[in-house]
């Protein structure tokens, strides 16, 4: 079954001017009615690290959760996981686990080895609190730091994390460097090797390459994709304003061309798309 995760959190996190809590909630409430499988709606991390998302708990309290769409929150350590897991409304906790030592330190102030120990503890907490832990394999297709990268390294870490009970993974093209051949190779090898894992694609891309990347993942068997309205967001460290998230409208168009039957509420989608342009136009 094909699943789309809409990522307003990723779209908003790098915006300097603070988006009012009421406006965030209004936008996410529209997204909740579109028909997405999951909304990556916020994060429980240090306000110093991501000031824009310091009001995640307040936003959550204003959401109308009468739809089947699930909520995902990003966490970067055990304390954040405890905060997120305290909210019954949240189904998924997302942890960015990088196969780049440099990026893991920049992103979570931990080494890869230390992050792995965190994941073990967070997975135990999720089991206790009946949450699902989604691990993002960030820098999953390479990195700009000249840290070692290969498909074998990614495969090795997926295996180690699988052994700890992780069953949800997103392979992440964090700074938009993925080649279609690498996307194809990883998904083609990993999906049949771990039939009880749900693998997703969290791709950042220049607009002219997004269909190529989506297609490489789709043709390799991936049926779960992250996206953001109009392709806003992406990693600030990309240092390229054109490297944002895969755009939701582009993803949907591509999937329909592939014959996928998507349940998307057109009116709510249009309202959300219009409000996204207003938000990101006013606060960028």
N, C-alpha and C positions, 0 to 999 in steps of 0.2 A: 504493500500500500504506500502510495506516495505521500510524503509529509513536507510541509513548508513551515519553517520557523521564521516569523517576522521579528526583526531585531531593532526596535527603537532604542534600546540601551546602547547598542553599538553606534547607532547613528548620532545619539546625543552626547556621548561621553566626552568627546573632544571639544565641544562647544564652550567657548570661554564665558560668554554672558549667560547668567543663570536663567533657565527657562522656568517660569512659575509652576509650582506644584499642581495647581488647578489645571493649567494648560497641558501639562504632561498627562494627567489623568484623563482629561477629555480626549486626547489623542489616542491613548492606549485603550480607552473604552470603545472608541470607534473600531480599532484594530481587532478587539475581542469579538466583534460582531461580523467580521469579514469572512471567517471560516478557516483561518489558519489552524494548524495543529497545535502550535505552541507560540507564545509571545515571550521573547527574551526582553523582559520589561525593566530590569534594574539591577543594581549590584549592592552587596553588603561589603564594602571595602572602606578603607580609610578616607574620610572626607578630604584629607590633604592630598591624597593620590588622585581621586576623581571627585572634585568639588561638585560637579554637575549632578551627581547621583546621591548626594548626601540625604536627599528626601525620599529615598526609595520606600521606606516603611510608610511614610505619610501618603505617597502615591498609592501604595497598595491598599490603604484603608479607604480610598475613594473609588476603587474599581468595582464595576458591576459584573460579578462573576457568575452570571446565569447562563453561560454558554459552555460547550464542551472543550473549548480551547484551554490548554494548560499554560501555567506560568513557569518561567525559568528565571532564576537570579544567579548572577555571577558572584563567586566568592574567591578570595585569594589566599585564605589561611583558615585555620581551625576556628578562630574566634568569629570570623565572618560566617562560617558554616553554621555555627551555633545560633547566630542571629537570624540567619535565613531559615534554618530548620524549625525555629520557634513559630513560624507562620504556617498555619495549616493550609492556607490557600496555595502555597508554592509546591509544585510537584517535582521540579528539577533544580538541582544545584549544579552550576557549571564551573569547573576548575580549569584554568589555563595551564596546562603542563607542556613546557617547551622542550624540544629536543636540541635547542640551542642554549648552551650554558650562559652566554651573554644575555640573551633575551629573558631567560628565567630570572636572572638576577635583577635585570631592569624592571621586570614586570611584577615580581613578587618579593624581591629582596631575598631570594633563597637560591641556593645551588640546586641543580637537578636532583641530587641525592636527597637534599633536605625537602624539596617539594614532593618527592616520592614518599617520604615518611609522612608528610602532611596528608597526602592522598589516602594513605592507609587508615589514618585516624578519621578522616572525613568520611570515608566509605563505611567505617564502623558506626559513625554517628548517623549516617543516612539510613543504614539498616535498622538502627534502633528507632529512628523517627519516621520510618516508612517514607523516605524520600528516595529519588533516583539521582545518582551522581553521574553527570555527563562530563567526561574529560575531553577537553580540546587539545589535540596534538598541535600546539602552536609552532610556527615555523616548520610545519610538517612537510613542506616541499622545498625547503632551502632557506637561507638567511643571508642578510647583508653584512654579517660580521666575520665571515671566513671561518666560522665554527664548523666542525665536521658535520656533514649531512650525507645520508644515503638512505635508500629504501630499506636497507638492512637495519639501520639504526631505528627507523620508525617501526619496523616489524618487531624488533627486539623489545622496544618499550611497550608496544601494544600487548605483547605476550606477557610481560612482567605485570602490567596493570590488570590484564585479564585474570591472572593468577590471584590477584587481590579481590576479585569479585566484580570488577568494572564491566558493565555490559552495554554502555552507551559511549560512543566516541564520535567526535567531529574532527576530521582532518582539516587543518586550517592553513590557508594560504595567507599568512598574517600580513605580509607586505607586498603581495601581488607578484611574486617572482615565479610562481608555478608554471611549468611547461605542461602542455597537454599530455605528453608522453609519460611524465612523472605521475600525473593525476591518474591516468589510465593504469599505469603499472601498479600503483599502491592499491587502488580499489579492486583491481582484477585479482590481486594476490590475497588481500585481506578478507574480502567478503566471503569467498568460499572456504577460507581457512577457519573462520570463526562464524559459523551459521547462527549462533545464538547471540551475536553482537549486532546492535543497530548502529550502522555507520552512517554518518552524515558528512556533507561537504559545507565548510564555512570558507567561502572563497572571496577574496578581495581582488579587484581587477580594474584595469582601465576599461572604459566602455567598449572599445573596439575589440577587446579580447574576451569579453564575458561569455559569449555564446560558445566559443571554442572551449573554455574551461568547463562550463556547465555540461556541454556535450560529452567531453572526455569522461566526466564523472558518471553521467547518465548511462552512456554506452557501456561503461564498466560495471553497471549494476547498482549504482547508488540511487536510492529513492528517497533521500531525505536531504533537503537543502535549506540553508539559511539565506536570508535576503533582507534588504531594507528599502523602503519606499524611495524611489528616484536614485538609488545607489548612494545615498548619503552615508557618512561615517567612514569607517576604516581606521587603520592604525595611524596615529599621529606621527610615528617614527618612519612612515613610508616616505615622507618628505616629497610627496607628489600629490597635488590636489586632485588628480584624476584617478588615483588609486583608492576607490571607496569600496563599499560593499557591492555585491551583485545586486542589481536593481530588481525589486519585486515584480514590477510590470514586465521587465525583460525576461525574467525567469518564467513567469506565467505564460507569456507568449511562446517561449521556446517549448515548454512542456505541452502546451496545447498543440503545437505543430507536431509533436511526437505522438499525438493521439491520446494524451492523458485527459481523463474526465475530472475536472477540478470543481469542487463545490465552493464557489466564491460569490459572496453577496455583492453584486455590482454597485449598488447604491452606497453601501457602507464603504466599499473600496474607494469609490470616487471621493466621498467625503474625507476619508482618511488621507488620500493622496493630495487633495487640495489643502488640507490643514497642515500636512507635512511641508508643503512648499511655503506656507505662511510661517510656520515655526522656524524652519531652517533658513528662510530668507531674512527673518527679523532678528534672529539671535546669533547667526554665524559671525 
